[in-house]
Amino acid sequence: MAQIAVLVKPTDSFVTGTGGAPKIKNPQTGEIATDRDTGETLYTVTVMQMSEGRAEILKITVPQSGLPVGLAAGVLVRPVDLIATPWARIFNGSLSDGIAYRVTRLELAQAPAVAAPAAPAVTVSESAAPAAAVKKAA
């Protein structure tokens, strides 16, 4: 199978839609998927990739050792060594195809700094209006 290294640009943002869930190898038996070389349990993390005004949903396979502490839905992450593997199979007479994504690990990313909102400006006429109303009431 062809494996394609995916460029992760510094301007791309990745936000988790789910925390890690064990990847199921066989839904009928509930068998959990493991890495062929290491035997390590594999997890699936759903991530939204935002790049240049577009968003894509990716289901990424991550080895257990590559899951950061604090991983949860809505967390900014950075994929390390993102690989795409195209696949195709015939199941019940129908062709299914897609792209499988895998990383060596996910790193928690810092949110971009956001400036605090400025206090609303008050004009002289707005600040004087309540005082004038108090004088008339007296």
C-alpha positions in Angstrom: 0.0 0.0 0.0 1.2 3.5 -0.8 1.8 5.7 2.2 1.8 9.4 1.6 3.4 11.9 4.0 0.9 14.8 4.6 2.3 18.3 5.0 1.1 20.0 8.1 1.5 23.7 7.6 2.2 26.0 10.6 -1.0 27.9 9.7 -3.2 24.8 9.9 -5.4 24.3 13.0 -6.5 20.9 14.3 -9.3 20.6 16.8 -10.4 17.3 18.3 -14.0 16.3 17.9 -13.5 13.3 20.2 -11.0 12.1 22.7 -9.2 8.8 21.9 -11.4 5.7 21.6 -9.9 2.2 21.1 -9.9 1.3 17.4 -12.1 -1.7 16.7 -10.5 -4.3 14.4 -13.5 -6.6 14.2 -17.0 -5.2 15.1 -18.5 -8.7 15.3 -16.1 -9.8 18.0 -15.2 -6.5 19.5 -11.5 -7.2 18.9 -9.3 -4.1 19.5 -6.8 -3.2 16.8 -3.1 -3.3 17.6 0.1 -2.2 15.8 1.5 -5.0 13.7 5.1 -4.2 14.8 4.8 -3.3 18.4 1.5 -4.9 19.5 0.5 -1.5 21.0 -3.2 -0.7 21.2 -4.4 1.7 18.5 -6.9 4.5 19.1 -9.1 6.6 16.8 -9.3 10.4 17.3 -11.7 12.5 15.2 -10.1 15.8 14.3 -11.2 18.8 12.3 -8.4 20.3 10.2 -8.9 23.9 9.3 -6.6 25.3 6.5 -7.0 28.3 4.3 -10.7 28.8 5.0 -11.6 25.1 4.5 -12.4 22.5 7.1 -12.0 18.7 6.8 -12.9 16.0 9.3 -10.2 13.3 9.7 -10.4 10.1 11.7 -6.8 9.6 12.7 -5.3 6.4 14.1 -2.9 7.0 17.0 -0.9 4.5 19.1 -1.7 4.5 22.8 1.8 6.0 23.6 1.0 8.9 21.2 -2.1 10.1 23.1 -1.3 13.2 25.2 -2.6 13.6 28.7 -5.5 16.0 28.7 -6.8 14.9 25.2 -10.6 15.6 25.0 -13.1 17.0 22.6 -12.5 20.6 21.6 -8.7 20.6 22.3 -6.2 22.1 19.8 -3.7 19.4 18.7 -0.8 19.1 16.3 -0.4 15.8 14.5 3.2 14.5 14.3 4.3 12.4 11.2 0.8 12.5 9.6 0.6 9.7 6.9 -2.3 9.1 4.5 -2.9 5.6 3.1 -5.5 5.2 0.3 -7.5 2.0 0.5 -10.3 0.2 -1.4 -12.2 -3.1 -0.8 -15.2 -4.9 -2.0 -17.7 -5.7 0.7 -21.1 -7.4 -0.1 -20.5 -6.7 -3.8 -20.0 -2.9 -3.3 -16.8 -1.1 -3.6 -15.7 1.0 -0.6 -12.7 3.3 -0.7 -11.2 6.1 1.3 -8.1 7.4 3.0 -6.8 6.1 6.3 -4.8 8.6 8.4 -2.2 7.7 11.0 0.2 9.7 13.2 3.0 8.7 15.5 1.6 11.0 18.2 -0.7 14.0 18.8 0.7 17.0 20.7 -1.4 19.5 22.6 -1.2 22.9 20.9 -1.4 26.3 22.4 -4.4 28.4 21.4 -3.4 31.6 19.5 -3.2 34.6 21.8 -6.4 36.7 21.6 -6.4 40.3 22.6 -8.8 41.2 25.4 -11.8 43.1 24.1 -11.5 46.9 24.5 -13.8 48.6 27.0 -16.7 50.4 25.2 -16.0 54.0 24.6 -18.3 56.4 26.4 -18.9 59.8 24.8 -19.3 63.0 26.8 -23.0 63.3 25.9 -23.7 59.7 27.1 -21.9 60.3 30.4 -23.7 63.6 31.0 -27.2 62.4 30.1 -27.8 60.4 33.4 -26.7 63.4 35.5 -29.1 65.7 33.6 -32.0 63.3 34.2 -31.2 63.2 37.9 -31.3 67.1 38.1 -34.7 67.2 36.4 -36.2 64.6 38.7 -35.1 66.6 41.8 
